[in-house]
Amino acid sequence: MSAPNPDSTDSTARPLVVVTGASSGIGAASARALAADGWHPVLGARRVERLLEIADEVGGTALSLDVTDADSVAAFAGAVRELVDGGQPLRGLVNNAGGAQGTEKVIEADEDKWRWMWESNVLGTLRVTKALLPLLIASGDGHVVTITSIAGLEVYDGGSGYTAAKHAEGALHRTLRGELLGEPVRVTEIAPGAVETEFALVRFDGDEARAAKVYEGITPLVADDVAEVVAFAMSRPSHVNLDTIVLKPRDQATGMRFHRRSQG
């Protein structure tokens, strides 16, 4: 099956791609990149006002979604099915919703923060993927992309809750590769390193000074860098599966090792 037609002006002729966590950062950038490639983005997130602005910009559809709430995911999936019943196949899913809270060591672990990270990164990805897989299979040419992190491939001090959740999310996603063998669905994991978005601000409860220090002295990735990789992976011919893509800033070697230039 050929890739979507970026020159089509008929939004109903464009295949659907669901993007979770699409109100900002990598999710919003991915929606823009995929729309430019000929997809019809279905944007899901809790901040509906921001979603509506992005959907209007890219010619997509905005739907309320809280991946930590099973009822919200069910309602979202039902709305996507209505779009599919209207004649647009669901061919893509970008699992992007998630995040981190805190940097406590194991000895100081906050179970509420751990619980939120597992709900948003692991169970959220499970809920959305499970709900939409039948539609992706039925399309005859589906693609599941999950944005994990290098934290799903390595560990770092103070990151136990987030690295544990991202390792689990990555394991969930990679298990799909075998389970879907023989089905018309591709599976791609994209694991970024340091990306300057709202991620650090959320992790540090809105502390802008602390969040800024994460990127101090380096040139980090930005959301568009990751979005371009998402669009590239999804634009490959149907027989090509890019299993795992790791991207980092040139200034980063691991989750704990950076080359930081002196300030001033």
C-alpha positions in Angstrom: 0.0 0.0 0.0 1.3 3.4 -0.9 2.0 6.2 1.6 -0.7 8.9 2.2 -1.0 11.6 -0.4 0.3 14.9 1.0 -1.3 16.8 -1.9 -4.9 15.6 -1.2 -7.2 18.4 -0.1 -10.0 16.1 0.9 -9.5 15.3 4.6 -11.8 12.3 4.4 -9.5 10.7 1.8 -6.6 10.9 4.3 -5.9 7.8 6.5 -6.3 8.5 10.2 -3.4 8.5 12.6 -4.1 8.8 16.4 -1.5 10.8 18.3 -1.8 10.8 22.1 -0.3 13.5 24.3 -0.8 15.8 21.3 -1.5 19.1 23.0 2.2 20.1 23.1 5.8 19.0 22.6 6.5 15.8 20.6 2.9 15.0 20.2 1.9 18.3 18.7 5.0 18.3 16.5 4.3 14.8 15.3 0.7 15.8 14.4 2.0 18.6 12.3 4.7 16.5 10.6 2.2 13.7 9.8 -0.4 16.1 8.5 2.2 17.4 6.1 2.8 13.8 4.9 -0.9 13.3 4.1 -2.3 11.9 7.3 -5.5 13.0 9.1 -4.3 13.4 12.7 -6.7 12.5 15.5 -5.3 14.3 18.5 -5.9 13.1 22.0 -5.0 14.8 25.3 -6.6 16.3 28.3 -6.1 20.0 27.3 -8.8 20.1 24.7 -8.5 23.9 24.0 -4.9 23.4 22.9 -5.9 20.4 20.9 -8.6 22.3 19.0 -6.0 25.0 18.0 -3.6 22.4 16.7 -6.4 20.4 15.0 -7.6 23.5 13.2 -4.0 24.2 12.1 -3.4 20.8 10.6 -6.8 19.8 9.4 -7.2 17.1 12.1 -9.7 16.1 14.7 -9.4 16.9 18.4 -10.8 14.5 21.0 -10.5 14.5 24.8 -8.3 11.8 26.2 -6.9 10.9 29.6 -4.9 7.7 29.1 -4.9 7.1 32.9 -8.7 6.8 32.8 -10.1 3.6 31.3 -13.5 5.2 30.6 -11.8 8.1 28.8 -9.9 5.7 26.6 -13.1 3.8 25.8 -14.9 6.9 24.8 -12.0 8.1 22.7 -11.8 4.7 20.9 -15.5 4.9 20.3 -15.2 8.3 18.6 -12.3 7.0 16.5 -14.4 4.0 15.4 -17.1 6.5 14.3 -14.5 8.2 12.0 -13.5 4.8 10.6 -17.2 3.9 10.0 -17.4 7.1 8.1 -14.9 5.8 5.6 -11.5 6.7 6.9 -9.2 3.8 7.8 -7.1 4.0 11.0 -3.6 3.2 9.8 -1.5 4.8 12.4 -1.1 5.2 16.2 1.6 7.3 17.9 1.7 6.4 21.6 3.3 9.6 23.0 1.4 10.3 26.2 3.4 9.8 29.4 5.9 11.7 31.5 8.1 11.7 34.6 7.6 13.0 38.1 10.4 13.7 40.5 14.0 12.4 40.8 13.9 10.7 44.2 16.4 7.9 44.9 14.9 4.4 45.6 15.4 4.9 49.3 13.2 8.1 49.1 10.7 6.8 46.5 7.3 8.4 46.4 4.8 5.7 45.6 2.2 8.2 44.3 4.7 9.5 41.7 5.6 5.9 40.7 1.9 5.1 40.4 1.3 8.1 38.1 4.3 7.2 35.9 3.1 3.6 35.5 -0.5 4.7 34.8 0.5 7.3 32.2 3.4 5.5 30.5 2.6 1.8 30.8 -1.1 1.2 31.4 -2.0 4.3 29.3 -0.1 2.8 26.3 -1.6 -0.6 26.9 -5.2 0.9 27.1 -4.9 2.9 23.9 -3.1 0.2 21.9 -5.5 -2.6 23.0 -8.5 -0.5 22.1 -7.3 0.5 18.6 -5.4 -2.6 17.5 -8.5 -4.2 15.9 -9.0 -1.1 13.7 -5.3 -1.0 12.8 -5.3 -4.6 11.7 -8.6 -4.1 9.8 -7.0 -1.3 7.8 -4.7 -3.8 6.1 -1.7 -1.5 6.6 -1.4 -0.3 10.2 1.5 1.1 12.2 2.1 1.5 15.9 4.8 3.9 16.9 5.6 4.3 20.6 7.7 7.1 21.9 9.7 5.7 24.8 13.0 7.1 25.9 16.6 6.1 26.4 15.4 5.6 29.9 13.7 2.5 28.6 17.1 1.1 27.5 19.4 2.2 30.4 19.1 3.5 34.0 20.4 6.6 35.8 20.6 7.8 39.4 17.4 9.3 40.7 15.4 8.0 37.8 14.2 4.7 39.1 10.5 5.4 38.8 10.7 6.7 35.3 13.3 4.2 34.0 11.2 1.4 35.5 8.1 2.6 33.7 9.8 3.2 30.4 11.5 -0.2 30.5 8.1 -1.7 31.0 6.5 0.4 28.3 9.3 -0.6 25.9 8.9 -4.3 26.8 5.1 -4.0 26.1 5.8 -2.4 22.8 8.5 -4.8 21.7 6.3 -7.8 22.7 3.9 -6.6 20.0 6.5 -7.1 17.4 6.2 -10.9 17.8 2.5 -11.0 18.6 1.6 -9.1 15.4 3.9 -11.2 13.2 1.8 -12.1 10.2 -0.6 -9.3 10.7 -0.5 -6.2 8.5 0.8 -3.9 11.3 4.3 -2.5 11.7 5.7 -1.7 15.1 8.3 1.0 15.8 9.8 2.2 19.0 11.4 5.7 19.1 13.7 6.3 22.1 14.9 9.9 22.4 17.5 11.3 24.7 17.3 14.9 26.0 14.5 16.8 24.3 13.7 20.3 25.4 9.9 20.3 25.8 7.5 20.7 28.8 8.9 17.3 30.0 11.3 18.7 32.6 8.9 21.3 33.7 6.3 18.7 34.5 8.9 16.5 36.2 9.9 19.3 38.6 6.3 20.5 39.3 6.7 23.7 37.3 10.0 24.8 38.7 11.4 26.6 35.6 14.9 27.2 37.0 15.3 23.6 37.9 14.0 22.4 34.5 16.3 24.8 32.7 19.3 23.2 34.3 18.6 19.9 32.6 19.6 21.5 29.3 22.2 23.9 30.6 25.4 23.9 28.5 24.1 21.5 25.8 22.2 21.8 22.6 19.2 19.4 23.2 16.9 17.9 20.7 13.6 19.7 20.1 10.2 18.3 19.5 10.5 18.7 15.7 13.6 16.6 15.6 11.7 13.6 17.1 8.6 14.4 14.9 10.6 14.2 11.7 11.8 10.7 12.8 8.2 9.6 13.5 7.1 10.8 10.0 10.1 9.2 8.4 9.4 5.8 10.0 5.8 5.9 9.0 6.5 6.9 5.4 8.6 3.8 4.7 7.1 1.2 2.3 4.8 -1.2 4.0 7.3 -4.1 4.0 9.9 -2.0 5.9 9.7 -2.1 9.7 12.1 0.2 11.6 12.1 -1.7 14.9 13.9 0.7 17.3 15.3 4.1 16.7 17.5 5.8 19.3 18.3 9.5 18.9 20.2 11.8 21.2 21.8 15.3 21.1 25.4 15.2 19.9 26.2 16.5 23.4 24.7 13.4 25.1 26.3 9.9 25.4 24.0 8.3 28.1 21.3 9.4 30.5 24.0 10.6 32.9 26.9 11.6 30.6 26.8 15.0 28.8 29.3 17.4 27.4 28.3 20.7 28.9 29.8 23.9 27.7 30.6 26.5 30.3 28.1 29.4 30.6 29.7 32.8 30.1 
